[in-house]
Amino acid sequence: MTGYGESLRREDGIEVFIQIKTLNHRFLQIGIVCPEEVPWRLERQIEEKIKEKIYRGKVLVNLQISREGSELLEIEPDFSLATLYFNAFKKLKEKLYLKENVNLSHLLKFPEIIKIKEKKWDKIEKILQKATDEALGQVIKTRESEGEKHLREILKYIRKIKSSMNSIKKEAPSARKNYREKLQGEMEKAFPREELSFQSNQISPRLALMITKGDISEEIVRFNSHLTQFNRTLGQQKAIGKKLGFILQELQREINTVGAKSLSYNISSKVIQIKDNIEKIREQICNIE
């Protein structure tokens, strides 16, 4: 489900801007883009806050931190790393018989030698927490608004499915009767009456089996049961997207069986309508957490 939120907070010469966007995704995937000097623990805190509110989707976070002046920064060289680079350059010079001496300009080409440390990350952390909560709140509101739209669409398709299934349920008995009469007529044409009477003990069980194969009453019961479960799941106050997907698979399986056993044109046309509405619901639940 898509959502958007941002927050800009300024306190004591520190400015924190955070932007959070969510996109549709089967699983929860969080990506954070932030300045290199931001400690990993702060990124972890942002991730934990997101996981508390969002359970499914791709979450993109953009974090920017700026300061007035340099009073919050401490710049120090990494002497151990610089020494390693310096010794490596000396070995290269000796091995390759280079005349140029190793100097500071060579070492400064490796930015990791100079460490920029934040003196007051604790203060930035408090500001960041407030900004993250504010941005996440906006994201949740936009996602809830979009979710209500998807819910209305899903309920509309469910009503259509129920109407089609009720028509199938009404049509099924007469369709089965017609099928039985047609099947019996074909058998009477294929066998003389005397032979049909003589083999009735063998033919009757086969006839009953063929008629049973055309019976869709069990599929209708199971389909309606899955549809009731689907409706109940829609009302749950938690992540339901994956569960809805599993129930849709069961609905699809049952209606496919009904279609395979279809005894009349009316039933077949209703099956097609139901399949179409199931597919439309599937498109909607891709946007549901």
C-alpha positions as CSV (number, residue, x, y, z in Angstrom):
1,M,0.0,0.0,0.0
2,T,1.4,3.4,-0.9
3,G,1.9,6.1,1.7
4,Y,3.9,9.3,2.3
5,G,5.1,11.3,5.2
6,E,7.8,13.8,6.1
7,S,9.0,15.9,9.0
8,L,11.4,18.8,9.4
9,R,12.5,19.7,12.9
10,R,15.0,22.4,14.0
11,E,16.4,22.6,17.5
12,D,19.5,24.2,18.9
13,G,21.2,24.7,15.5
14,I,20.4,21.2,14.4
15,E,18.0,20.5,11.5
16,V,16.7,17.0,10.9
17,F,14.6,16.2,7.8
18,I,13.1,12.7,7.2
19,Q,11.0,11.5,4.3
20,I,9.2,8.2,4.3
21,K,7.5,6.6,1.3
22,T,5.9,3.2,1.0
23,L,5.2,1.2,-2.1
24,N,3.4,-2.1,-2.7
25,H,5.5,-5.2,-2.0
26,R,4.8,-8.8,-1.0
27,F,7.1,-8.6,2.1
28,L,8.5,-5.8,4.3
29,Q,11.6,-4.3,2.8
30,I,13.2,-1.2,4.4
31,G,15.8,1.0,2.6
32,I,17.4,4.0,4.4
33,V,19.5,6.6,2.7
34,C,21.3,8.9,5.1
35,P,24.6,10.7,5.7
36,E,27.6,8.4,6.1
37,E,28.4,9.7,9.6
38,V,25.0,8.7,11.0
39,P,25.6,5.9,13.5
40,W,24.2,2.5,12.7
41,R,22.2,2.4,15.9
42,L,20.1,5.4,14.7
43,E,19.3,3.6,11.5
44,R,18.3,0.6,13.5
45,Q,16.0,2.7,15.7
46,I,14.3,4.0,12.5
47,E,13.8,0.5,11.2
48,E,12.3,-0.7,14.6
49,K,9.8,2.2,14.6
50,I,8.8,1.3,11.0
51,K,8.4,-2.4,11.9
52,E,6.0,-1.5,14.8
53,K,3.6,0.3,12.4
54,I,4.1,-1.4,9.0
55,Y,4.1,-5.1,8.3
56,R,4.2,-5.3,4.5
57,G,5.5,-3.2,1.6
58,K,8.6,-1.5,0.4
59,V,9.6,1.4,2.7
60,L,12.0,4.1,1.4
61,V,13.5,6.5,4.0
62,N,15.5,9.6,3.2
63,L,17.3,11.2,6.1
64,Q,19.1,14.5,6.1
65,I,20.9,16.2,9.0
66,S,22.5,19.7,8.9
67,R,24.0,21.9,11.6
68,E,24.8,25.6,12.1
69,G,28.5,25.9,12.4
70,S,30.9,23.2,13.3
71,E,30.5,23.1,17.1
72,L,28.9,19.6,16.9
73,L,31.8,18.1,14.9
74,E,35.1,16.6,15.9
75,I,37.6,15.8,13.1
76,E,40.4,13.4,13.9
77,P,42.9,11.5,11.7
78,D,43.0,7.8,11.9
79,F,46.8,7.4,12.6
80,S,46.8,3.6,12.4
81,L,45.1,3.5,9.0
82,A,47.3,6.4,7.7
83,T,50.4,4.4,8.8
84,L,49.3,1.3,6.9
85,Y,48.7,3.3,3.8
86,F,52.1,5.1,4.2
87,N,54.0,1.9,4.6
88,A,52.2,0.4,1.6
89,F,53.2,3.4,-0.5
90,K,56.8,3.1,0.6
91,K,56.9,-0.6,-0.4
92,L,55.5,0.4,-3.8
93,K,58.1,3.0,-4.2
94,E,60.9,0.6,-3.4
95,K,59.5,-2.3,-5.4
96,L,58.9,-0.1,-8.5
97,Y,62.0,2.0,-8.1
98,L,60.0,5.3,-8.0
99,K,61.8,8.6,-7.3
100,E,58.8,10.5,-5.9
101,N,58.5,10.6,-2.2
102,V,55.4,9.7,-0.3
103,N,53.7,12.9,1.0
104,L,50.5,14.0,2.6
105,S,48.6,14.6,-0.7
106,H,48.9,10.9,-1.4
107,L,47.3,10.0,1.9
108,L,44.5,12.5,1.6
109,K,43.2,10.8,-1.5
110,F,41.7,8.2,0.9
111,P,38.9,10.0,2.8
112,E,38.5,7.2,5.4
113,I,41.8,8.4,7.0
114,I,40.0,11.5,8.3
115,K,37.3,10.7,10.8
116,I,34.4,13.1,11.4
117,K,32.8,12.5,14.7
118,E,29.6,13.9,16.1
119,K,30.0,15.3,19.6
120,K,26.2,15.4,20.4
121,W,24.5,12.4,18.8
122,D,22.4,12.0,21.8
123,K,20.7,15.4,21.1
124,I,20.3,14.5,17.4
125,E,18.8,11.2,18.4
126,K,16.0,12.8,20.4
127,I,15.2,15.2,17.5
128,L,15.3,12.3,15.0
129,Q,12.9,10.2,17.1
130,K,10.3,13.1,17.1
131,A,10.7,13.6,13.4
132,T,10.4,9.9,12.7
133,D,7.2,9.6,14.7
134,E,5.7,12.6,13.0
135,A,6.6,11.3,9.5
136,L,5.3,7.8,10.3
137,G,2.1,9.2,11.6
138,Q,1.5,10.8,8.2
139,V,2.3,7.6,6.4
140,I,-0.2,5.6,8.4
141,K,-2.9,8.2,7.7
142,T,-2.4,8.1,4.0
143,R,-2.2,4.3,4.0
144,E,-5.5,4.1,6.0
145,S,-7.2,6.4,3.6
146,E,-6.1,4.4,0.6
147,G,-7.1,1.2,2.4
148,E,-10.6,2.4,2.9
149,K,-10.9,2.9,-0.9
150,H,-9.6,-0.6,-1.6
151,L,-12.0,-2.0,1.0
152,R,-15.0,-0.4,-0.7
153,E,-13.9,-1.9,-4.1
154,I,-13.4,-5.4,-2.6
155,L,-16.9,-5.3,-0.9
156,K,-18.4,-4.3,-4.2
157,Y,-16.9,-7.3,-6.0
158,I,-17.9,-9.6,-3.1
159,R,-21.5,-8.6,-3.5
160,K,-21.3,-9.4,-7.2
161,I,-19.8,-12.8,-6.4
162,K,-22.5,-13.6,-3.9
163,S,-25.2,-12.7,-6.4
164,S,-23.6,-14.9,-9.1
165,M,-23.2,-17.8,-6.6
166,N,-26.9,-17.6,-5.5
167,S,-27.9,-17.8,-9.2
168,I,-25.7,-20.9,-9.6
169,K,-27.2,-22.5,-6.4
170,K,-30.8,-21.9,-7.8
171,E,-29.8,-23.2,-11.2
172,A,-28.0,-26.3,-10.0
173,P,-31.0,-28.7,-9.2
174,S,-32.7,-28.1,-12.5
175,A,-29.4,-28.4,-14.4
176,R,-28.7,-31.7,-12.6
177,K,-32.2,-33.0,-13.4
178,N,-31.8,-32.1,-17.1
179,Y,-28.4,-33.7,-17.2
180,R,-29.8,-36.9,-15.6
181,E,-32.7,-37.0,-18.1
182,K,-30.3,-36.4,-21.1
183,L,-27.9,-39.0,-19.9
184,Q,-30.6,-41.6,-19.4
185,G,-32.0,-40.8,-22.8
186,E,-28.6,-41.4,-24.4
187,M,-28.2,-44.7,-22.7
188,E,-31.7,-45.8,-23.8
189,K,-30.7,-45.0,-27.4
190,A,-27.4,-46.9,-27.0
191,F,-28.9,-50.1,-25.5
192,P,-32.1,-51.9,-26.4
193,R,-34.8,-51.8,-23.7
194,E,-34.4,-55.5,-22.9
195,E,-30.6,-55.3,-22.6
196,L,-30.9,-52.1,-20.5
197,S,-33.3,-53.9,-18.2
198,F,-31.1,-57.0,-18.1
199,Q,-28.0,-55.0,-17.2
200,S,-29.7,-52.5,-14.9
201,N,-27.8,-53.8,-11.9
202,Q,-24.5,-52.9,-13.6
203,I,-25.7,-49.7,-15.4
204,S,-27.5,-48.1,-12.4
205,P,-24.3,-47.7,-10.3
206,R,-22.4,-46.3,-13.3
207,L,-25.3,-43.9,-14.1
208,A,-25.3,-42.7,-10.4
209,L,-21.6,-42.2,-10.5
210,M,-21.8,-40.1,-13.7
211,I,-24.6,-38.0,-12.2
212,T,-22.6,-37.5,-9.0
213,K,-19.7,-36.2,-11.1
214,G,-22.0,-33.4,-12.2
215,D,-23.1,-32.5,-8.7
216,I,-21.7,-29.2,-7.5
217,S,-23.5,-28.9,-4.2
218,E,-20.4,-29.6,-2.1
219,E,-18.4,-27.1,-4.1
220,I,-21.1,-24.4,-3.5
221,V,-21.0,-25.1,0.3
222,R,-17.2,-24.9,0.4
223,F,-17.1,-21.8,-1.7
224,N,-19.6,-19.9,0.5
225,S,-17.7,-21.0,3.6
226,H,-14.5,-19.6,2.2
227,L,-16.3,-16.4,1.2
228,T,-17.6,-16.0,4.8
229,Q,-14.1,-16.5,6.1
230,F,-12.8,-13.9,3.6
231,N,-15.4,-11.3,5.0
232,R,-14.4,-12.0,8.6
233,T,-10.8,-11.6,7.8
234,L,-11.5,-8.2,6.2
235,G,-12.8,-7.0,9.6
236,Q,-9.6,-7.9,11.5
237,Q,-7.4,-5.1,12.8
238,K,-4.1,-6.6,11.8
239,A,-2.0,-7.5,8.7
240,I,-4.4,-9.5,6.6
241,G,-3.0,-9.2,3.0
242,K,-1.3,-12.6,2.9
243,K,-4.2,-14.4,4.5
244,L,-6.7,-12.9,2.1
245,G,-4.5,-14.1,-0.7
246,F,-4.6,-17.7,0.6
247,I,-8.4,-17.6,0.9
248,L,-8.7,-16.3,-2.6
249,Q,-6.7,-19.3,-3.8
250,E,-9.3,-21.6,-2.2
251,L,-12.2,-19.7,-3.8
252,Q,-10.5,-19.9,-7.1
253,R,-10.0,-23.7,-6.7
254,E,-13.7,-24.3,-5.9
255,I,-15.1,-22.1,-8.7
256,N,-12.7,-23.9,-11.1
257,T,-14.2,-27.2,-10.1
258,V,-17.7,-25.8,-10.5
259,G,-16.8,-24.7,-14.0
260,A,-15.4,-28.1,-14.8
261,K,-18.6,-29.7,-13.7
262,S,-20.8,-27.1,-15.3
263,L,-24.1,-28.5,-16.4
264,S,-25.6,-25.5,-18.2
265,Y,-24.8,-22.4,-20.1
266,N,-26.2,-20.2,-17.3
267,I,-23.9,-21.8,-14.7
268,S,-20.9,-21.5,-17.0
269,S,-21.6,-17.8,-17.6
270,K,-21.9,-17.1,-13.8
271,V,-18.7,-19.0,-13.2
272,I,-16.9,-16.7,-15.7
273,Q,-18.3,-13.6,-13.9
274,I,-17.1,-14.9,-10.5
275,K,-13.6,-15.6,-11.8
276,D,-13.5,-12.1,-13.2
277,N,-14.5,-10.6,-9.9
278,I,-12.0,-12.8,-8.0
279,E,-9.2,-11.5,-10.2
280,K,-10.3,-8.0,-9.5
281,I,-10.2,-8.6,-5.8
282,R,-6.7,-10.2,-6.2
283,E,-5.5,-6.9,-7.8
284,Q,-6.9,-5.0,-4.8
285,I,-5.4,-7.1,-2.1
286,C,-1.9,-6.5,-3.6
287,N,-2.3,-3.1,-2.0
288,I,-3.4,-4.3,1.4
289,E,-1.0,-4.9,4.2
